[in-house]
């Protein structure tokens, strides 16, 4: 079945016919195994299959974009195909979310949920909203590892519209989550200057805030542990977003003050 799903994306420029029937069969089968009491490995196999189809569609969308740019092929047909692929990708992400209809906190279900989050991380903007939905799910509010995974995978979507949500987590109650938010922001090095500047501004601000808290009361081990937890990820993110190799909080603050309005400092 996977071969049939992938074959339709092979032609580089000619419009393709999306395998609606085959995909429909896969989705129906997936929903059935999700509802079944066991069959966890089948659920994960379907999720992997959906990711492969999604990625094939992403490749085809890149070909369509190139064809439209160089005016090769019929624009109307290419745009129609693009719309169909985007609708299919939205459907794939929505379908993967069905994994969370399993409610019981079991090890097998946790493996399924984890597979789904990894899948969403490869689904760009179609996956990011579902990752946040899982992050906010009351089932996982005390599961720091799972929430960390969610935040980590947001960065891999390269959905730069999520920068603000990640920035909001830089001073999260759990430093581990704040560190993962910084790691994700570090994935946004190809974002626009506006986005990168806002990320750097807040990373510098909170990096110094964490450092100051740790220094101010050296008898408070929590503040010191928090600073040690976020320091590496925050500085790595700043290096990725700016191309600089600065290593201390105070030097980053100085760099930001000197370069926040310097266009040359923000060239990609």
Secondary structure, 3 states (H helix, E strand, C coil): CHHHHHHCCCCCCCCCCCCHHHHHHHHHHHHHHHHCCCCHHHHHHHHHHHHHHHHHHHHHHHHHHHHHHCCCCCHHHHHHHHHHHHHHHHHHHHHHHHHHHCCCCCHHHHHHHHHHHHHHHCCHHHHHHHHHHHHHCHHHCCCHHHHHHHHHHHHHCCCHHHHHHHHHCCCCCCHHHHHHHHHHHHHHCCCCHHHHHHHHHHHHHHHHHHHHHHHHCCCCHHHHHHHHHHHHHHHHHHHHHHCCCCCCHHHHHHHHHHHCCCHHHHCC
